Amino acid sequence: MDLSIVIPVFNSTKTLYKIYSEIIETCDKTINNYEIIFVDDCSEDDSWLKIKSIAKNDGKVIGITLNKNYGQHNAILCGIRQSQGALILTLDDDLQHPPSEIPLMLKEINKNYDLVYGVPKIERHGLIRNFMSNLIKIFLKYFFGAKFARNISAFCIFRSILKESFKDYNGPNVNIDSLLSMSTQNISSLNVLHNTRKKGRSGYNIIKLINYGTNMITSFSILPLRVASLLGILFSILGIVLLFIVILDFIFNINQSPGFTFLASLITIFSGVQLFSLGVIGEYLGKLYLKNMGYPSYTINEISKKNK
């Protein structure tokens, strides 16, 4: 198998046939042997029925449905593990990543790269999603040293050997980009078209974007824990300095004013830092707890493909 195309699906009944036909039209001209893996993340519409219909009539298509909604990256991980291709390509189900750009991705990775991201020339998501996406990428680049962070995209292609490094990974918090980053630094990117969403709406709301950002940041590094520690040290030093000021004030009667506003401000700041630090620690502990509880990355409910 030369290429496996993995597509996570959620409530995409309006675009499934279109994306399937565009992939077939493009790949039949350029690739000898390929497969398409649709992973239905427990859609609420009839996406799974359409995937089954496509898979039953085309031997190149494999349909997988999960038994509950695990999330986009969990669905991608499922598709990656089911893939047989020497190269694996992932793209969204909403046609914003045009399949016509697949030959360009293949050409780039054949320059001896392990991982190639297709970076939109102009991102055509909503205003909030664009802002959150760029903010997370900037944060990852400058604070975590992830040089490729600005190029991260759901449209990517990589060599199947990379999946060996996370074949035993299990847990509910999955971030494909962080898993791939553990496997290689031989990464490239190229500009690709990014279409506007013509049908349906994004499954990402502001809460999901915040959760995604938090998961992505804590997946790349333990730096947030170090930041919390440094803040604790910094404000402990500040507290000691203020203690000396209070003692000197008491001894020499320098200041007669009670300073309630100043004291209240300090208490608020210290409380905020403590809660922030506890929140960061809790984020990591929560991940460990869920992993130790044995929560799976996904559970397959059914696999559909053409009988040979």
C-alpha positions as a printed Julia matrix, in Angstrom:
308×3 Matrix{Float64}:
   0.0    0.0     0.0
   1.51   3.35   -1.07
  -0.79   5.81    0.72
  -3.41   5.72    3.46
  -5.76   8.71    3.69
  -7.3    9.11    7.14
 -10.37  11.32    7.52
 -12.05  11.89   10.91
 -15.78  12.39   10.42
 -18.33  14.12   12.61
 -21.76  15.19   11.34
 -20.54  15.45    7.75
 -23.32  13.83    5.82
 -23.43  16.8     3.4
 -19.78  16.58    2.36
 -18.9   12.86    2.5
 -19.73  11.92   -1.1
 -18.08  15.09   -2.37
 -14.79  14.57   -0.54
 -14.78  10.88   -1.51
 -15.29  11.64   -5.21
 -12.59  14.36   -5.19
 -10.08  12.03   -3.54
 -10.84   9.29   -6.09
 -10.54  11.75   -8.97
  -7.16  13.01   -7.74
  -5.57   9.79   -6.51
  -6.56   7.58   -9.46
  -4.38   9.81  -11.65
  -1.3    9.92   -9.43
  -1.16   6.93   -7.04
  -1.05   3.25   -7.9
  -2.22   1.81   -4.6
  -4.07   3.72   -1.9
  -6.8    3.39    0.71
  -9.27   5.81    2.29
 -10.13   5.38    5.96
 -13.19   7.22    7.23
 -13.39   7.26   11.05
 -16.84   8.29   12.24
 -16.55   9.9    15.69
 -20.08   8.88   16.71
 -21.87  11.37   14.47
 -25.39  12.5    15.31
 -26.54  12.47   11.68
 -26.45   9.65    9.11
 -22.74  10.02    8.31
 -22.04   6.42    9.31
 -24.72   5.09    6.99
 -23.16   6.95    4.08
 -19.68   5.75    5.01
 -20.95   2.15    5.08
 -22.56   2.62    1.69
 -19.31   3.93    0.19
 -17.19   1.21    1.84
 -19.47  -1.62    0.68
 -19.08  -0.5    -2.94
 -15.39   0.43   -3.05
 -12.63  -1.91   -1.91
 -10.28   1.04   -1.39
 -12.47   2.42    1.39
 -12.59   1.33    5.03
 -15.26   2.71    7.35
 -14.82   2.75   11.12
 -17.28   4.02   13.7
 -16.43   4.68   17.34
 -18.8    3.86   20.15
 -18.82   7.44   21.47
 -17.54  10.89   20.61
 -13.85  10.83   21.59
 -12.64  13.87   19.65
 -10.94  14.6    16.34
  -7.41  13.58   17.33
  -8.58  10.34   18.93
 -10.39   9.47   15.72
  -7.28  10.25   13.68
  -5.19   8.03   15.96
  -7.65   5.2    15.37
  -7.38   5.64   11.59
  -3.59   5.79   11.72
  -3.41   2.5    13.61
  -5.72   0.83   11.09
  -3.75   2.11    8.1
  -1.54  -0.05    5.89
   0.16   2.55    3.71
   3.85   3.45    3.66
   2.67   7.05    3.79
  -0.25   8.34    5.86
  -2.14  11.53    5.03
  -4.76  13.16    7.25
  -7.28  15.79    6.26
 -10.55  17.18    7.56
 -13.99  16.1     6.42
 -15.29  19.58    5.52
 -13.5   20.07    2.15
 -11.55  23.05    3.47
  -8.47  20.95    2.69
  -8.89  20.29   -1.05
  -7.87  16.75   -2.11
  -6.41  18.28   -5.28
  -3.43  19.37   -3.15
  -2.5   15.77   -2.27
   0.02  15.43   -5.18
   1.88  18.49   -3.86
   2.09  16.91   -0.41
   3.44  13.69   -1.94
   6.01  15.6    -3.95
   7.24  17.43   -0.83
   7.58  14.37    1.41
   9.5   12.58   -1.34
  12.27  15.1    -0.76
  13.29  12.8     2.12
  11.17  14.43    4.84
   9.43  12.38    7.52
   6.53  14.77    8.11
   5.03  17.52    5.97
   2.34  19.98    6.99
   0.06  21.66    4.47
  -0.14  25.23    5.71
  -3.11  27.32    4.5
  -2.11  30.33    2.44
  -5.08  32.08    4.02
  -6.96  30.45    6.91
 -10.7   30.54    6.37
 -12.01  29.49    9.76
 -14.14  31.72   11.93
 -12.59  34.78   13.6
 -12.46  33.2    17.07
 -10.97  29.92   15.83
  -8.32  31.73   13.76
  -7.37  33.87   16.76
  -7.17  30.91   19.16
  -5.25  28.8    16.66
  -2.65  31.49   16.02
  -2.34  32.27   19.74
  -1.63  28.63   20.59
   0.91  28.29   17.78
   2.75  31.45   18.83
   2.78  30.24   22.42
   4.2   26.86   21.41
   6.86  28.4    19.2
   8.24  31.02   21.55
   7.71  29.42   24.94
   8.22  25.75   24.17
  10.78  25.98   21.39
   8.56  24.03   18.99
   9.93  25.62   15.82
   7.39  23.92   13.57
   4.42  25.03   15.74
   3.32  27.83   13.38
   3.0   25.26   10.59
   0.83  22.74   12.44
  -2.23  21.77   10.43
  -4.75  18.94   10.3
  -3.67  18.5     6.66
  -0.4   16.58    6.9
   1.45  13.59    5.5
   4.04  11.43    7.24
   5.89   8.15    6.93
   4.2    5.19    8.6
   7.38   4.34   10.51
   6.6    7.29   12.79
   3.55   5.59   14.24
   5.79   2.94   15.78
   6.94   5.45   18.41
   3.4    5.81   19.8
   1.97   2.36   19.03
   1.58   1.64   22.75
   0.18   5.04   23.69
  -3.16   4.83   25.45
  -5.21   7.47   27.24
  -8.1    9.83   26.56
  -5.97  12.93   25.9
  -4.6   12.57   22.37
  -2.74  15.18   20.36
  -1.45  13.83   17.06
   1.02  16.67   16.55
   2.73  16.11   19.89
   2.91  12.36   19.2
   4.48  13.0    15.8
   6.9   15.55   17.27
   8.28  12.82   19.55
   9.11  10.76   16.47
  11.06  13.14   14.23
  12.52  16.6    13.7
  12.78  16.1     9.94
   9.72  18.25    9.26
   8.75  20.43    6.32
   5.74  22.49    5.27
   4.28  24.0     2.14
   1.53  26.45    1.36
  -1.74  24.92    0.18
  -5.2   26.16   -0.64
  -7.72  26.42    2.16
 -11.34  26.65    1.09
 -14.17  28.28    2.96
 -16.61  25.92    4.64
 -19.53  25.6     2.23
 -21.73  23.21    4.19
 -22.29  22.49    7.86
 -20.49  24.21   10.7
 -17.37  23.61   12.72
 -17.58  21.22   15.67
 -15.26  23.53   17.63
 -16.87  26.05   19.96
 -14.98  28.34   22.34
 -14.95  25.72   25.14
 -13.6   23.01   22.85
 -10.96  25.4    21.49
  -9.78  26.21   25.03
  -9.67  22.51   25.9
  -7.79  21.78   22.69
  -5.29  24.56   23.4
  -4.72  23.39   26.97
  -4.27  19.8    25.86
  -1.86  20.81   23.1
   0.3   23.0    25.38
   0.51  20.44   28.19
   1.22  17.67   25.66
   4.35  19.35   24.31
   6.17  20.13   27.55
   6.23  20.34   31.35
   7.14  24.02   31.07
   3.81  25.16   32.62
   4.79  23.28   35.78
   8.12  25.08   35.82
   6.39  28.42   35.29
   4.15  27.68   38.27
   7.2   26.81   40.37
   9.01  30.0    39.34
   5.96  32.09   40.16
   5.82  30.44   43.57
   9.5   31.26   44.22
   9.12  34.83   42.94
   6.13  35.63   45.11
   7.68  33.91   48.12
  10.65  36.3    47.8
   8.25  39.21   47.44
   6.43  38.05   50.58
   9.69  37.96   52.56
  10.58  41.47   51.4
   7.16  42.74   52.41
   7.53  41.04   55.81
  10.74  42.97   56.44
   8.99  46.2    55.41
   6.16  45.5    57.87
   8.66  44.74   60.68
  10.62  47.93   59.98
   7.37  49.9    59.89
   6.36  48.43   63.26
   9.75  49.12   64.88
  10.33  52.64   63.57
   6.67  53.65   63.21
   7.38  54.84   59.67
   3.86  54.65   58.33
   0.78  55.28   60.43
  -1.76  54.46   57.68
  -3.35  51.01   57.84
  -2.83  50.34   54.08
  -5.9   48.15   53.67
  -6.1   48.63   49.87
  -2.46  47.65   49.4
  -2.89  44.61   51.65
  -6.08  43.52   49.86
  -4.33  43.83   46.48
  -1.45  41.65   47.68
  -3.8   39.0    49.02
  -5.67  38.96   45.7
  -2.43  38.6    43.72
  -1.08  35.85   45.96
  -4.41  33.99   45.82
  -4.48  34.26   42.02
  -0.96  32.87   41.69
  -1.77  30.0    44.02
  -4.93  29.11   42.14
  -3.1   29.34   38.8
  -0.34  27.05   40.06
  -2.85  24.57   41.45
  -4.72  24.64   38.14
  -1.57  23.81   36.17
  -0.66  21.0    38.55
  -4.24  19.75   38.45
  -4.17  19.62   34.64
  -1.21  17.25   34.66
  -2.56  15.22   37.59
  -5.91  14.9    35.81
  -4.2   13.45   32.76
  -2.3   10.96   34.89
  -5.49  10.01   36.75
  -7.46   9.37   33.56
  -4.6    7.37   32.08
  -4.15   5.28   35.21
  -7.88   4.64   35.31
  -7.46   2.88   31.99
  -9.6    5.22   29.87
  -8.92   4.24   26.23
  -8.03   6.62   23.43
 -11.0    5.2    21.52
 -13.16   2.09   21.22
 -14.17   0.78   17.81
 -17.84  -0.07   17.47
 -17.89  -1.37   13.88
 -15.66  -1.66   10.82
 -17.16  -1.68    7.35
 -15.45  -2.65    4.09
 -16.21  -4.4     0.83
 -16.32  -8.18    0.99
 -13.73  -9.75   -1.29
